[in-house]
């Protein structure tokens, strides 16, 4: 990978001067920019403000290490699995913001352009949203347009939340398999969260081919989350 393309997210126009404004921002201001960046990348507003909370310290330490790396060929793929309300989506958001903060230190772009530039190199979607995009490929004349899903397939970083939550036809499973296989073959990072374990997904009809890529530890790190549903906690907002 050449020097100009080695970073996960574009670092700005070649030859542009690094703005010193970023280094002068307070931590709160940097986090506010990071929040705008992950929202621009597709995260819902309710998740964009989340951060690491220390509830699962060893795992969070590993996730911080993965998210703090900005070189494309070094970023690991991740699968977080756990029950509803265990904080999987929040961790994905925290990872994306940490990635942004690491990247912003080297980005050759003005602060007001950082969110848009960052969002151009990554994408967040739920499994259901992916299925909806697959359906949108069908045109009225019976032809197909793969532009949207092709762009997602080849994004420098792709994040899929709620994997396994959508009802998949054979065609939808094939499109999901093609996406994951492409990212696996090209060693592109894919961050995922699911209410189901890798073994659960493997046992579903049509999913064995998809989950076979998850067993390659050189590409994907698997993190099961054993915790109670935090949404039942009246103090959890």
Secondary structure by P-SEA (a helix, b strand, c coil): cccccccccccccccbbbbcccccccaaaaaaaaaaaaaaacccccccccccccccaaaaaaaaaaaaccccccbbbbbbbbcccccaaaaaaaaaaaaaaaaaacccccccaaaaaaaaccccccaaaaaaaaaacccccccccaaaaaaaaaccbbbbcccccccccaaaaaaaaaaaaaaaaabbbbbbcccccaaaaaaccccccccccccccccbbbbbbbccccccccccc
